[in-house]
């Protein structure tokens, strides 16, 4: 991703390569990755898809007022892990699957993680997710590091997300990844 820099063709090229590989039958183990790039000569990858994410509905859209992106609960009811009858909060599925109810509106995903010491000095960090249905705002340690909120983008609900941000946002110990999602209709969430 760093080779593309900020060129407009970046997203189209990633989607084209993804489509070609998928049509050729290549299986991707998990599209919902958060990864960090070069530290010296090594590429570092941290898969956060299987981590213990928390999830909250925000039907009144009060999460920003409640500073959810800063790690506060925002007065929302947070769900983590196994929530009922084998349903588990996780990435890679529409949230209606683990909620067992239809919902359109705002939701939040949140993850606290300990960043490996070797990764704390990376110049650039990346958050990468598969598709998010429909719009998203991604935060790292309370700072907005990327968003997809433009209905004019073709197939925005299918587009993989890749957000680069300064490594200086990382800190020793606890770090926080928060994703705010707005689902307009049908199924929603970080589903790939």
Secondary structure, 3 states (H helix, E strand, C coil): CCCCCCCCHHHHHHHHHHHHHHHCCCCCCCCCCEEEEEECCEEEEECCCCCCCEEEEECCCCCCCCCHHHCCCCCCCEEECEEECCEECCCCCCHHHHHCCCCCEEEEEEEEEECCHHHCCCCEEEEEEEEEECEEEEEECCEEEEEECCCCCCCCCCCEEEEEEEHHHCCCCEEEEEEEEEECCCCCEECC
